Amino acid sequence: MNNISLPILPNSPIEKGESTLEGQFRLRKYGEFGFVQNVAFDELKIEYGENYQNDQANSLMFKNHMQSVYQILKSNYPKGAKLVEVGCGKGAFLEIVKYDKHFTYKGFDAAYEGADENIESRYLTTSDIIDADVVVLRHTLEHIKNPHKFISFLTNIFPSTASIFIEVPQFEWIEKNKVIFDFTYEHVNYFNTESLFSLFAEIEGYGDLDLVGGQYQYCLAKLSSFDNTRWVGFDDEKQWADFDFSLYEKEFEIKLTHIKNYERIWVWGGATKGVLFLKHLSQINPILFSYVKGVIDINPKKQNHFTPSTYFEIISPSTFFDACSDGDAVLVMNPNYIDEIKSSIEQSVSKKLEVISFCDIVLSTDNGRDFPIAFPLNVDTIGFQ
């Protein structure tokens, strides 16, 4: 694929008039187990600070997801076990750990901005020696250019008896649904099940996470079972193959045909999916892009800021409820939140709006014709007089 340009940190909303730092994006496949990486990634461009807002804990659905992950961990370790989360973000998951009091815990993340004394706002270093029964990497490994080397690095910090729990996006879900806006610059890595397993000689537990519709996967393994065997050729150019990104671009274009007749479009979701949807829309269909009226997000720390690269103000749901009009289309970026968003709209407005889960627009062949037709799978017209 040719290089394309994407915002470096789509989860860092910008101020009005602020420029957006973008980076080159070019996917390639490594080895025979389906690992995909942005080979144009430059880690020096990534700087996680307090303006990085990836917290989804404002959503009840996502809170339930974190609870389900916590229960997996709790069921595997006795009371008093030591849990360390590396890359803990704003500490939302560790709040659950803290409240339940089953584990003792620590956390590390350069983007942390809270006051919990058990969480340090920094990266780990080679001089760290930390005791743990389980090391948790939730949505961390996809951000690290050399994932196998990072796991090796952790084996020198934590005891050999420790287990490691890894949660990452499920690339098989992205492939199946051809979701172009699930490719983001800060996610340098894309793991399918086999490539995630390839890091360890033995897996103790694994699953796709149903509460998020299979978008995420996890594995549980002993740190001591880290296995570099299938990664020894990682720096060998001959072990890499091209990745056909055009399939995702074509499917995106086809899905856009379903919404081409709406004159007013709102995007619900000012995080990665929404920001990258708008970026691709601006380049692939500028006319349809001009119909977008605004971006909605429930995270108050995103509101009154602007989307990187496309500069839409991110507004609160209440502001949207006042601004929307009969006949408007609301594109929901993450299908996991469709019911939550529909419920919020039902309770708040008396206007006729069409709520569309963009990912769930499916393609079919019409009467044997040799081109796909888009039609809505998850579309609800909501009108209350």
Number of C-alpha atoms within 10 A of each C-alpha: 12 12 13 13 14 23 24 25 27 27 23 25 28 23 15 13 8 12 11 20 15 17 20 17 24 20 24 18 19 23 16 12 16 18 20 22 23 22 17 16 22 16 14 6 13 15 12 16 14 14 15 20 21 18 17 15 18 13 15 12 17 17 16 14 17 19 15 15 18 16 11 14 18 16 9 12 15 12 12 12 15 18 25 25 24 22 24 25 27 25 23 16 20 24 11 15 20 16 9 11 11 17 22 16 20 23 25 21 22 18 23 22 16 12 10 14 8 13 23 19 19 14 11 18 10 9 8 11 13 13 17 23 22 27 26 22 19 22 18 19 25 20 19 16 19 16 18 21 13 12 18 16 14 22 19 15 17 22 17 16 15 18 21 27 22 19 23 23 24 20 24 18 18 19 14 8 15 18 19 22 22 20 20 21 27 25 21 25 25 24 21 20 19 12 20 24 20 19 22 23 15 16 16 12 12 16 13 19 18 12 16 17 11 17 18 20 23 22 19 24 23 21 26 18 17 21 17 16 11 15 18 10 14 14 11 9 9 10 14 19 14 13 16 13 15 12 12 17 16 14 18 21 15 19 21 18 13 16 19 14 11 15 14 19 23 19 25 29 21 32 27 24 23 24 30 26 21 25 21 21 21 16 10 16 14 12 12 19 19 13 15 20 17 22 28 26 20 20 21 13 16 25 19 15 19 24 30 30 22 17 22 23 22 29 22 18 20 14 11 20 15 10 10 20 15 13 17 18 24 26 25 25 26 20 18 17 18 19 12 13 18 20 10 14 20 15 9 13 19 15 19 18 22 19 22 25 22 25 21 19 18 18 16 13 11 11 6 8 9 9 10 15 15 19 17 17 14 16 18 13 13 17 15 10 6
